[in-house]
């Protein structure tokens, strides 16, 4: 794992109207200054076969965005089998009984569309965006790949090879051995593994599809790809009455099945301060990346908005302190890796090797300041303004709004109330920020990590120069003896 973590901006801007399982429309709440009109007016209902549907008519753009969210991900499988849902996702793009994969690609593109899929820790997501005139075709294609993809032995072998190529090639026995020993792991990756120890979010060996066969993926398909375990999201330029009829005739025919009841384990608490240093990662460089990591409650925590504020505030503070004021770092920031029941926080910066301790001390100083001193009114207002404007940038297309609803499905199903982003951010107080900062940074000891190079470029140049001199010396001796003879 590196510090190029998945962005959480979408998680930050995405909250949606929560409805009961009935074909009704949410009570209207007018959009605020930072959200498009009608954002919260969605229709959310359940088909007789258990499929959940979220519809949002939006005629500002001539497109329709579909999302199919299947409630299965890598967290549902133990180490050694985690690639199973990813493997299945690839297989469903290998063609149907009517079309090859290439023909499906052409069909989507020729009708103004694009499609993709992603396997995450707790879901497998399929997306298709298409020109609104061809919206029925888009839904039929999605239905076909979900229900009619050909999981042949040949396609299984082909998809396994693709997964290997995605990962940079099939890992060797030596690579797996290095991984088990912690070799080639970044300090941030080691910190992540410590902070999620006891969960299924980290494995010692490199995850591959080698030990996953056709029977495994077919079992996953039959167990999880059922109507009660799926949600269909439709956003864009369509007529709701016609769209509902089309949904019933396609996704409404899928086998009901049962909803996946996922049991997630909480991580083991870290009881003492740790310092973790990378091994052979990076191998050669002149600088290090250093930081402090913490674990706290998951992405579905009720303290979401204070956490988002803290992430933005501390990122700004670290950047100004370490780069603009002290000149010790080029990039300093806060990042998080989010799961349902645990978030891993990283406060990090690049550093010269001789200033590592100073950089760590300054990071600690900024965190301690946030924990112990209330934020002043000016800083509170400024960060709120930045967050609100980032919300506005997130709603510029049907596709972005479909993504917004997608990541908010857990609220639709659990909370029963509509969350207005503007009001939630405006309501934040300095006391809220300090309380949550203490929960994150003061309840458990930190995990300090160093991504130190094994050798610097200067050391490499000196070593090469030394061996060059040795080579020249012995070559000269050898040639001198030859002339003497």
N, C-alpha and C positions, 0 to 999 in steps of 0.2 A: 504494500500500500504506500502511496505517496501523498503529499499534501495537496495534490490537484484533485480535491474532493468534489463530489457532485454538488452543483449549486443548489442552494435551498431557496432561491428567490421565489420560485413558483410556490413552494410551501408557504412562504411568507405572505404572498398576495392572495392566497386561495382560500376563501371561505364561502359557503353557499347555503341556500335555504334548506331547512330540514323539514321533511314531510312525513306523515304517516304513510303506511303501505296502502294507499288508495289513489285512484286516478283523480287527483285534485290539484289545484294551483295554490301556491303559497300566498298568504296574505301579503298584499302589496306594501313594500317599503321603498320609497323613492330613492333612487341612487344619489349618492353624495357627489361632492366635487371631484373625487378621484376615481369613481367607478362609472362605467357606462350605464345609461338608462336601462332599467329592467333587469339588471344583473341578477338580482335575487328572486326574480319571478320565474321559477322553473317548475316544471311538472314532473313529479316523481311518483312512480306507481309500480305495481308488481303484476306480472302476467300470471295466469292460472298455473303455469308450469314452474313458477318460482323465480323467473328471470326478473331482475330489477331494471327499470328503465328510467332514464332522466332525459327529458326533452326540453330544449330551449330554442324557440323560433327566434331568429335574428336575421333580419333582411338587409342589414347594412352592407353586406358583402355577398357576392355571388358564389358562395361555396357552402358545402356541408362537411362538417367534421364529425367522424365517428370514432368512438373509443369503446373497445370491449375489454373489460377488466375481469380477469379470471383470478379467483382467490386461491392462488397457489404460487409459491416462490421457493427460493433456495432454503429459507428458514424451515420449510416443511420436511427437509431431508437431512439425514446425518452426514457427517464427513465421509467422503468417498462416493456419495451419491448425489451431491448437491447440484451437479450439472443436469440432473434428470429433467426438471422443468425447462431449462434452457435448451436442452437437446430436443424436447418435444416442440418447443416454439419454432426451432429451425425446421423440423420435419413438416410442420403445418404450412410452410412456404415452398414445399417441393412439388406442388401441383395437385390438381383434383382429378376426378375421373373424366372431366371434360377438357381441362386445360393443363398444359405443362407450366412449369414455373415461368419460363420465358414468355409464354403466351399470356399468362396472368399479368406479368410486368408490363407488357405492351398494352394490354387491355386497360389497365389502370392509367398509364401515362397518356394513351391516346384519348382518354376522356377527361383530361385535365386534372389527373389525380396523382397522389403519391401515397405510399404506405410503408409501414415499418412495425417492428415489435420489439419489446424489451422484457427481459426477465429480471425481476428485482427480488429483494429478500422475501417479500410477502405478497407479491402479485406478479402475474404475467399480463402485460398490456399490449393490445393490438390497436393500431391506429390507421385510419384511412381518411384522407382529405380529398375532396373531389369537386369539380364544377357542379353547381347546384342543379343544372339541367339533367345531369346524369346521376343524381342522388340515389334513385332506386337501384341502379347498377352497382354502385358502391356498396350498398347494404347487402345485396345478393352475393357479391364477391366475398365480403367478410363472412357471411353465413357459410359460403362454400368452403372456405379454408378452415373454418372451425369444425365443420361437420363432414366434409367430403375429401379431406386431404389423404393422399395415398402413402401409408406408412409401410412401404415395402422394404424387404431386406436390403435392396440396392440403395434406396433412399436413406436408410439408417446408416449404412457405411459412408455414404456421401456426406451426410450431415455431420457425422463424427469427424471426418477430415476437415470440414469447414470450421468446426469448433476448435480444432487444434490450430488451424491457421489464424483464427481470431486471437488466440492466446500466444501467438508468436512461435508456434510449433509444438510438437508433442514433447513433453518434458522427459528427460532421460532419468535413469536411475540415480546418476550423480546429482542432477538438479534436485530431485526429491530428497536425497540425502542431505544436501546443502540446506534445503528448506527446513528439514527436521532439526538441524543443528542451529538454525537461526542465521545461517550464512546468507549474505546477499539481501538481508532484510533491512529496511530503513528503521531508524530509531522511532519514527512516528508509527510505523507498522507494528513494531514490537510493543509500543505503548498501547495501541489499539487492542492488541490481543490480550494484554494484561487486564485492561479495563472492561473487556467483554468476556473474560474467563468465566466459564460456567454456563454460557449460552451456546447457541449453534451458529453464531455469527463469525466464528474464526476456526480454522482448521490448520493443523501442523503441516500436512502434506499439500502439495499443489493439487487443486481440484481439476480432474479431467473427466472425459466421457468414456475412458477406456473400459471400465468395468460395468458400463450401462448397456444393456442389450435391448433388442426390440420388445421383448416381453415386459421390460421395465417401463418403457415409454408408453406402451399400450395400457399397462395397468394405471399409470398416471393419467392418461387420457380418459379412461373409463371412470376413474374415481373423481377427477376434478373438473373435467370439461362437461359439466351438466348445468342445466338452467339455474338451479338454486344456488350455484356457486359462481354466477356471472352477473355483471352489470353492463348494460348497454347505454352509452351516452351519445346523444345526437344534438349537435348545435349548428345552427346556420339557416340558410335560405330554403325553407321547406314549408309545406302545409301540414299541420299537426294531424288532421284527420286522415289524410292519405298516408302519412308516415306511420301512424299507429296501425293501420290496416296492413301495411307492408311488413312491419315488425311482427305482427301476429302470424302472418303467412310464412315467415322465415324463422326467426329466433323463437317464436312461440311454439314451434314444433319440436324443439330440442328436448331430450329426455330430462325430466325434473331432477332426479338425483337428490343429493343432500349437500348442505352447506358445509364447507370445511371448518371444523372447529379447531383452531390452531392453539396449541399450548406453548407459551413462550416462557423460558426460564430467565430469572433475573440474574445479573452477573454477581460474582463473588466480590465482596467489598475489598478494596485495597486498604490495608491496615498500617502500612508504613511508607515513608517516603522512598521512592525508587528513582534511580538514574539509569537509563537504558541507552546504550551506544550501539550504533549500527556496525555491522561487520561486512566489509567489502561492499558497502553501499553508501556513497559512491566509491568506486575503486580509485579514480583519479580526479582531483579537483583542488582548487586553492582555497575554497571556502567551505563552511559547514552550514547546515540548517539546524537550528536549535529551538527548543520550546518546552512548554509545559502542557500536559494533558490532564483532563479531569473527566469523570463520568457523572452523569446526572440522569434524571428521568427522561422518558422517551419522547418521541415527536408528538404524541397525543396528550401531552401534559396540559393541564389548564393554565400553566404559566407560559404559554407559547409566546404571547406578545412581549412580556418583559424580557424573555430570552432573546427574541429577535432584536429588541432594542439594545440589549447588552452586547450582542455580537457586533452590531453596527458601531456602537459607541466605543467599545474597546479596540476594534479594528482601526478606527480613526485615531484614537489616542496612541496606539503603538506605532502607527505610521508617522505621526507627527513627532513623537518623542525620539524614536530610534533612527528615523531617516532625516527629518527636517531639522531637529534640534541637536542631536548628538552625532549625526553622520555615521552611525555604526552599521546601518543596514539599508539595503535597497528596497526590500519588500518585507513588511511586517504586518501581520493580520491575525484575525480569529477565523477559524473554520470549524465546522462540526460535521460529524458523520451521524446520521439520524436513523434510528430504528424505533419500532413501536414502544419498546419498554426500556430503552437506554439511548442516550446521546453521548457521544464522545466529543469533548471540546479540545481544541488545539489552539494555544496562543504561541505563535512561532515567528521566527525571523531568520534571514540569512545573516551570517557573521563571519568575519575574519577569524582564523583559528586562535589568534592571541587575544581576542576580545569576547570569547564565548561566555566566560563567567560574568563579564560586565553586562552583556546582552540579557542573559538569564535574570540577573539581578534587576534590570530595568523592567523586564516583563513582570516579574514578581511585584515590583513597586507599583505598577499601574493597576494590577489586579487587587493588591491590598488597599490601594486608594479607593477603588470602587466599592470594596467590601466595607470599609470603615468610615468613608465620608459620603454624605448624601450628595447627589448630583445637583449642581446649581440650576436655577430656573432657565438661564440662557442656554446651557448645554441641553437640558431636557427638551426645550422647544425646538432647538436646531435639529436634533436627531429625529424627533417626531416628524418634522417637516420633510426630512430626507426619506423617511420610511413611507410617508403618504405619497410623495411624488414617485417613488419606485413602484407603488401600487398602480398608479395611473399608467405607467409604461408597460405594465404587464397585460393590459387588456386591449390589444391592438388588432386582434384577428379572431375569427371563429375558432381556429385551431388553439390559440392561447386560452380562450375561454373554456374550451372543452378540456384542456389540461387542468385548468383551474377547478372545474367540477370534479375531475377525476381524482385529484389528490385530496379532495374534501369529502369523499364518499363516507369515510368513517364518521364524520360529523353528521351527515345526513341520517345514518343508521343508528347513531347513539345518542345525540344530544337533544334532539327535538326542538331546537331553537336556532334562529338565524343569527349569525354573527356578522355584524357590520364592522368592517375593517377600520373605517375612520373613527367610529366611536370607541372601539377597543384601544386604539392607539392614543386617541385624545384623552382617554380616562387614565392613562398611566401616570403615576406619581413617583417622586423621588423615593418614597418609602417602598413602593412596589419594586423598584429597580434594586434597591439595596437589599431587600429581603430575598429576592431571587438570586442575586449575586452571592449572598452568603450561602444559599443552598447549593450553588454550583461549586464555588471556590473555597469554602471554609469548612464544609462538613467532613471532607475526607482529605488525606494527604495527596499532594500532587505527584504526578509521574513526569519526571524530567527526561527529555530525550535529546540525543545528539546524533545528527547525521554527519559524521566525520568522514572525510576521505581517507582511504587507506594509505595513499601516497599523494603528495602534492606534485604539481607540474614542475616546480623547482627541484624537488627531490628526484623526480624522474629524469630531468635534464642532467643533474649531477651524476646520477647513477649511469646514465648512458655515456656521459663524458668520461667517467672513470673506466668503464669497460672498453671504451674506444681507445683510451690511452694504454690500457693493459694489452689490448689486441695489437696496437701499433708497436708497443715495446717488444712483445714476443715475436711478432712478424719480422721486426728489424733484427733481432738476435738470430732468428732462423736464417734469414737471408745473409747475414754477416758470416755465419758459419759455413754456408754454402760457398761463398766467395773464397774463404780461407782454404777450404779443401781444394 
